Amino acid sequence: MPRVVHFEIHADDPERAVKFYSKAFGWKIEKWGPEPYWLVDTGPKEEPGINGGIMPRQEKLSTVNTVGVASMEEAMKAVKAAGGKVLTPKLPIPGVGWNAYCLDTEGNTFGIYQDDPSAK
């Protein structure tokens, strides 16, 4: 079955986006090649997840990617501290976990998600 294997974050100011995602989630982000493109490493290969890229916005494209976090409260604080906004409160996905939507410094919506089977 096909799976998501890469994501791209389109940014009006890619360097600002690099700072935001590095600060908010601790992602390792490095410039790649001669084009304005940054590779994003979101964590160890042994853990579930994908890596991606940050690039200049070419069109008003939108995709909502969701970031798995250990603590919704800590992640919401980190998003705000990095210059982003929390758009929704922490909402339960009953029997699965918690979800909230946020906005990065480039105006992109993204989700944060915490596993918690006891969520109601």
C-alpha positions as CSV (number, residue, x, y, z in Angstrom):
1,M,0.0,0.0,0.0
2,P,1.4,3.5,-0.8
3,R,2.5,5.5,2.2
4,V,3.7,9.1,2.8
5,V,7.4,9.0,2.3
6,H,8.4,12.7,2.3
7,F,6.9,16.1,3.2
8,E,7.6,19.6,2.0
9,I,6.9,22.8,3.8
10,H,6.5,25.8,1.5
11,A,7.6,29.0,3.1
12,D,7.7,32.7,2.2
13,D,10.9,32.9,4.2
14,P,12.5,29.4,4.3
15,E,15.3,30.4,6.7
16,R,12.6,31.7,9.2
17,A,10.8,28.3,8.8
18,V,14.0,26.4,9.4
19,K,14.5,28.3,12.7
20,F,10.8,27.7,13.7
21,Y,10.9,24.0,13.2
22,S,14.3,23.6,14.7
23,K,13.3,25.5,17.8
24,A,9.8,24.0,18.2
25,F,10.6,20.4,17.6
26,G,14.4,20.0,17.6
27,W,14.5,18.8,14.0
28,K,17.9,18.7,12.3
29,I,17.7,20.8,9.2
30,E,20.5,21.4,6.6
31,K,20.8,23.3,3.4
32,W,20.9,20.8,0.4
33,G,22.4,21.5,-3.0
34,P,22.6,24.8,-4.9
35,E,18.9,25.4,-4.9
36,P,17.1,27.0,-2.0
37,Y,16.1,23.7,-0.4
38,W,16.6,22.4,3.2
39,L,16.5,18.7,4.2
40,V,14.6,18.0,7.4
41,D,15.5,15.1,9.6
42,T,12.7,14.6,12.2
43,G,14.2,11.8,14.2
44,P,15.9,8.4,14.4
45,K,15.3,6.0,11.5
46,E,14.2,3.2,14.0
47,E,11.2,5.3,15.1
48,P,8.0,5.7,13.0
49,G,7.9,8.9,11.0
50,I,9.1,10.6,7.8
51,N,11.6,13.2,6.8
52,G,11.1,16.1,4.4
53,G,12.1,19.4,3.1
54,I,11.6,23.2,3.4
55,M,11.5,25.2,0.2
56,P,10.4,28.7,-1.0
57,R,6.7,29.0,-1.6
58,Q,6.0,28.8,-5.3
59,E,2.2,28.6,-5.2
60,K,-0.4,28.7,-2.4
61,L,-0.2,25.0,-1.9
62,S,-1.4,23.5,1.4
63,T,-1.0,20.2,3.1
64,V,-1.5,19.5,6.7
65,N,1.2,17.4,8.2
66,T,0.8,16.1,11.8
67,V,3.8,15.9,14.2
68,G,3.8,13.2,16.9
69,V,4.7,14.6,20.3
70,A,5.3,13.2,23.7
71,S,3.3,16.0,25.5
72,M,0.6,18.2,23.9
73,E,1.1,20.8,26.6
74,E,4.8,21.0,26.1
75,A,4.5,21.0,22.3
76,M,1.9,23.8,22.4
77,K,4.3,25.9,24.6
78,A,7.2,25.2,22.2
79,V,5.1,26.2,19.2
80,K,4.3,29.5,20.8
81,A,7.9,30.1,22.0
82,A,9.1,29.5,18.4
83,G,6.8,32.2,17.1
84,G,3.9,30.0,15.9
85,K,0.3,30.0,17.0
86,V,-2.0,27.3,18.4
87,L,-5.3,27.4,16.5
88,T,-7.3,24.8,18.4
89,P,-7.4,23.5,21.9
90,K,-6.2,20.0,22.6
91,L,-9.0,17.8,21.3
92,P,-9.6,14.1,22.1
93,I,-9.7,11.4,19.4
94,P,-11.5,8.9,21.7
95,G,-9.5,5.8,22.4
96,V,-6.6,7.0,20.3
97,G,-5.0,10.3,21.5
98,W,-5.1,14.1,21.4
99,N,-4.8,16.4,18.5
100,A,-4.5,20.2,18.0
101,Y,-3.9,22.4,15.0
102,C,-1.2,25.1,14.8
103,L,0.2,27.7,12.5
104,D,3.9,28.1,11.7
105,T,5.7,31.3,11.0
106,E,5.0,30.9,7.3
107,G,1.2,30.7,7.6
108,N,1.1,26.9,7.2
109,T,-1.3,24.9,9.2
110,F,0.1,21.7,10.9
111,G,-1.2,19.3,13.5
112,I,0.4,18.0,16.7
113,Y,-0.7,14.6,18.0
114,Q,-0.1,12.7,21.3
115,D,-0.9,8.9,21.6
116,D,-3.2,8.3,24.6
117,P,-5.7,5.4,24.4
118,S,-7.5,6.8,27.5
119,A,-8.4,10.0,25.6
120,K,-12.2,10.8,25.8
